[in-house]
Amino acid sequence: QVQLVESGGGLVQAGGSLRLSCVASGSIYSINVMAWYRRVPGRQRELVVTITSGGRGNYARSVLGRFTISRANAKNTVYLQMNSLKPNNTTVYYCNVDAADESDYWGQGTHVTVSS
């Protein structure tokens, strides 16, 4: 059984910062790409950013320059540093992991609320 546990969400004022974390545990094969998605109206989830096992990030244009993804491979952990947050960043953020055996896993989501 593989579990992804996210943390770090919460309430912050506009312009503030939050750091999300996601830890993968259980019988998970070697992890390839890790990613953060978020819930958006009209779509189930929108891709925010991905990171390869080598540490290369690929960002959605809307977060480029404000969000930074990183990972600790030895800990099966991925982070999302979110700076200069805006009220329209308010939503649920989900962690996603693609394993080398092509398995795909999701976290339960963590709520981020940005007040104006």
Backbone bond lengths (Angstrom), bond angles and torsions (degrees), N, CA, C in turn:
res aa  C-N    CA-C-N  psi(-1)  N-CA   C-N-CA  omega(-1)  CA-C   N-CA-C  phi
1 Q - - - 1.453 - - 1.516 109.12 -
2 V 1.313 115.92 127.90 1.458 121.44 179.96 1.522 108.62 -106.47
3 Q 1.304 114.95 136.26 1.463 120.22 176.77 1.510 110.66 -126.71
4 L 1.317 115.83 139.71 1.453 121.94 170.00 1.521 106.68 -115.09
5 V 1.305 115.39 124.96 1.462 119.87 -178.23 1.516 108.93 -119.64
6 E 1.334 114.52 116.85 1.456 119.97 179.19 1.525 110.23 -95.15
7 S 1.307 115.30 153.79 1.459 121.07 174.60 1.519 108.42 -153.59
8 G 1.338 115.03 169.06 1.455 119.88 175.44 1.511 115.11 104.33
9 G 1.312 117.35 -8.82 1.455 118.94 177.79 1.522 110.60 -71.28
10 G 1.327 115.36 170.11 1.449 119.25 179.46 1.509 111.45 160.72
11 L 1.317 114.25 -161.51 1.462 121.97 -178.49 1.517 109.51 -105.26
12 V 1.317 115.56 132.62 1.463 120.39 179.72 1.519 108.07 -145.48
13 Q 1.308 116.23 152.17 1.464 120.01 176.58 1.523 110.32 -79.05
14 A 1.306 115.47 155.31 1.459 120.67 176.18 1.527 109.97 -54.71
15 G 1.315 114.86 136.22 1.452 120.37 -176.49 1.511 113.73 92.15
16 G 1.318 116.19 -11.18 1.456 121.02 -178.86 1.512 112.90 -84.23
17 S 1.326 115.29 -173.06 1.461 121.87 -175.19 1.520 111.05 -132.84
18 L 1.296 114.46 152.41 1.458 122.71 170.87 1.523 108.45 -141.97
19 R 1.316 115.03 152.66 1.453 120.10 175.05 1.518 109.06 -123.61
20 L 1.314 115.70 117.25 1.452 121.20 177.94 1.525 109.32 -93.04
21 S 1.320 114.68 146.63 1.460 121.03 175.88 1.515 109.15 -128.94
22 C 1.310 115.62 151.79 1.466 121.13 176.54 1.515 107.99 -144.28
23 V 1.323 115.01 122.31 1.454 121.23 179.81 1.514 109.50 -111.75
24 A 1.316 115.94 127.95 1.463 121.98 176.19 1.519 108.98 -97.35
25 S 1.311 116.31 130.89 1.459 120.12 179.41 1.516 109.33 -137.60
26 G 1.337 114.07 164.99 1.454 119.07 179.56 1.518 111.52 104.41
27 S 1.298 115.66 -163.42 1.465 121.79 -176.40 1.524 109.73 -84.56
28 I 1.299 115.46 73.29 1.454 120.01 -177.71 1.512 109.28 -107.14
29 Y 1.304 114.59 132.11 1.451 120.65 178.65 1.515 108.01 -72.09
30 S 1.268 117.61 174.52 1.456 122.53 -178.09 1.535 110.56 -50.62
31 I 1.315 116.23 131.01 1.463 121.41 -175.70 1.521 110.53 -87.24
32 N 1.302 115.37 132.06 1.460 120.50 173.59 1.526 109.82 -94.84
33 V 1.298 116.40 -94.41 1.462 121.09 -175.69 1.528 110.40 -91.50
34 M 1.319 114.51 137.06 1.464 121.48 172.02 1.522 106.98 -116.10
35 A 1.312 115.66 150.64 1.463 117.79 -173.63 1.521 111.10 -152.98
36 W 1.309 113.56 161.95 1.457 121.70 170.66 1.525 108.41 -120.37
37 Y 1.305 114.81 134.16 1.462 122.93 174.62 1.520 107.33 -121.45
38 R 1.332 115.06 167.66 1.458 118.90 173.66 1.523 109.33 -143.77
39 R 1.296 114.32 154.09 1.458 120.69 179.84 1.519 108.87 -79.00
40 V 1.313 115.88 135.67 1.456 120.96 176.62 1.522 109.07 -133.35
41 P 1.331 117.26 149.99 1.469 120.06 178.77 1.523 111.18 -60.17
42 G 1.302 116.68 136.35 1.460 120.27 176.75 1.513 114.27 86.11
43 R 1.310 117.03 -14.89 1.460 121.30 176.43 1.505 108.25 -135.33
44 Q 1.288 116.45 151.33 1.450 118.19 -178.47 1.517 111.08 -67.11
45 R 1.329 115.40 -53.26 1.455 119.37 -179.37 1.516 110.26 -147.87
46 E 1.317 114.81 147.24 1.461 121.42 178.63 1.522 108.29 -117.28
47 L 1.309 116.37 136.77 1.452 120.12 178.74 1.524 109.87 -71.85
48 V 1.321 115.85 130.33 1.462 121.54 177.48 1.527 109.67 -98.05
49 V 1.331 115.39 -51.57 1.451 119.25 -176.53 1.524 109.18 -164.79
50 T 1.332 115.40 148.24 1.462 121.25 172.44 1.519 109.48 -121.37
51 I 1.318 115.21 160.45 1.457 120.38 174.98 1.517 108.53 -142.09
52 T 1.325 115.86 132.13 1.457 120.42 179.30 1.522 110.17 -80.37
53 S 1.321 115.43 172.03 1.455 119.41 177.78 1.519 111.30 -63.86
54 G 1.313 116.38 -23.75 1.460 120.72 178.12 1.516 113.98 -85.94
55 G 1.342 116.60 -2.40 1.455 120.04 175.32 1.516 115.49 95.55
56 R 1.304 117.66 10.87 1.458 119.75 -179.77 1.520 109.93 -86.47
57 G 1.325 116.47 123.52 1.450 122.02 -179.23 1.521 111.63 -97.32
58 N 1.314 114.63 148.35 1.463 121.24 176.96 1.525 106.76 -133.70
59 Y 1.328 117.12 114.26 1.455 122.63 -168.03 1.525 112.72 -106.83
60 A 1.301 114.80 147.18 1.452 119.93 166.56 1.522 108.17 -65.61
61 R 1.303 116.10 145.45 1.468 119.87 -175.08 1.530 111.52 -59.96
62 S 1.308 116.57 -32.84 1.461 120.02 -175.44 1.524 113.57 -68.06
63 V 1.318 117.81 -18.62 1.468 120.06 -177.90 1.518 112.43 -113.99
64 L 1.298 117.05 -4.07 1.459 121.40 -177.72 1.522 110.32 -58.44
65 G 1.311 114.93 128.51 1.455 120.16 179.94 1.518 114.01 91.26
66 R 1.329 117.07 -15.25 1.470 120.35 179.63 1.522 112.28 -112.99
67 F 1.312 117.11 -33.87 1.460 121.97 -179.15 1.521 109.15 -107.28
68 T 1.325 115.36 145.56 1.464 121.25 177.16 1.515 109.64 -134.23
69 I 1.317 115.55 126.07 1.460 120.47 177.46 1.525 109.08 -99.39
70 S 1.314 115.47 146.31 1.462 121.07 174.61 1.524 107.68 -150.98
71 R 1.316 115.88 166.73 1.453 119.02 -179.48 1.516 110.43 -147.96
72 A 1.320 115.07 152.96 1.457 122.74 174.19 1.520 105.99 -118.14
73 N 1.305 115.73 98.61 1.467 120.28 -172.71 1.532 112.19 -60.79
74 A 1.318 116.27 -38.55 1.461 119.53 -178.02 1.525 111.67 -65.77
75 K 1.314 116.19 -21.92 1.464 120.90 -179.07 1.522 112.04 -105.99
76 N 1.334 118.02 4.01 1.465 121.49 -176.35 1.528 111.19 49.23
77 T 1.304 114.45 44.53 1.461 120.49 -173.93 1.523 110.38 -125.42
78 V 1.324 115.03 141.24 1.454 121.38 174.91 1.525 107.94 -126.42
79 Y 1.311 114.78 144.53 1.457 121.68 -177.82 1.529 109.88 -122.15
80 L 1.309 115.08 155.09 1.458 120.85 172.44 1.519 108.09 -136.14
81 Q 1.315 115.56 107.98 1.453 120.94 175.03 1.519 108.31 -88.01
82 M 1.322 116.11 120.25 1.456 121.04 -177.08 1.522 109.06 -115.54
83 N 1.306 115.72 115.10 1.458 122.31 179.89 1.524 110.62 -113.23
84 S 1.310 115.52 163.86 1.467 121.18 178.32 1.526 111.12 49.25
85 L 1.302 115.13 48.55 1.455 119.76 -176.00 1.531 111.42 -67.04
86 K 1.316 114.01 146.99 1.460 121.84 -179.02 1.526 109.34 -118.80
87 P 1.325 117.64 155.17 1.472 119.06 177.89 1.528 113.18 -54.65
88 N 1.325 117.95 -33.79 1.467 118.72 -179.59 1.521 113.00 -76.44
89 N 1.326 117.84 1.12 1.460 121.57 170.38 1.531 111.42 -84.92
90 T 1.319 115.84 -3.27 1.459 120.36 179.36 1.518 110.20 -67.65
91 T 1.317 115.89 120.88 1.444 122.20 177.29 1.527 108.92 178.00
92 V 1.320 116.01 -170.43 1.451 121.90 175.31 1.527 108.75 -98.46
93 Y 1.306 116.19 131.20 1.458 122.35 179.38 1.525 109.02 -106.44
94 Y 1.334 115.31 135.21 1.453 122.07 -176.73 1.526 110.74 -119.93
95 C 1.292 115.24 140.85 1.457 122.62 173.63 1.531 108.56 -92.35
96 N 1.313 115.94 142.56 1.460 121.68 177.90 1.520 109.57 -135.88
97 V 1.321 114.93 140.45 1.465 120.56 -179.57 1.520 109.12 -131.67
98 D 1.318 115.68 130.52 1.465 121.81 171.83 1.522 107.82 -106.69
99 A 1.321 115.51 121.93 1.454 119.30 -179.68 1.531 110.13 -91.68
100 A 1.318 114.76 164.72 1.460 120.33 -176.79 1.524 112.23 -66.03
101 D 1.326 117.32 -21.75 1.463 119.83 176.98 1.519 111.49 -89.41
102 E 1.337 116.41 15.91 1.465 124.93 177.02 1.520 113.25 72.32
103 S 1.319 117.60 12.01 1.461 119.59 171.68 1.524 109.10 -74.08
104 D 1.321 114.60 151.49 1.463 121.01 -175.33 1.520 107.99 -131.38
105 Y 1.323 116.55 129.80 1.454 120.44 -174.86 1.518 110.76 -129.38
106 W 1.345 114.53 150.07 1.463 121.24 179.86 1.525 110.59 -128.29
107 G 1.314 114.40 146.78 1.452 119.66 170.73 1.509 110.24 -84.80
108 Q 1.326 115.39 177.34 1.449 120.76 -176.38 1.527 112.58 -84.91
109 G 1.300 116.62 -12.10 1.457 121.48 179.12 1.516 112.20 98.61
110 T 1.309 115.11 147.76 1.459 121.09 175.43 1.527 108.01 -131.76
111 H 1.329 115.57 136.19 1.447 120.92 -174.18 1.523 111.30 -84.72
112 V 1.311 114.30 133.86 1.463 121.14 174.10 1.522 107.46 -121.54
113 T 1.318 115.43 126.89 1.456 120.80 178.00 1.519 108.55 -125.22
114 V 1.320 115.44 124.25 1.457 121.45 -179.84 1.525 107.89 -114.79
115 S 1.314 115.56 116.62 1.461 120.45 -178.45 1.520 110.45 -90.88
116 S 1.321 114.62 149.91 1.467 118.90 -178.92 1.514 111.26 -90.99
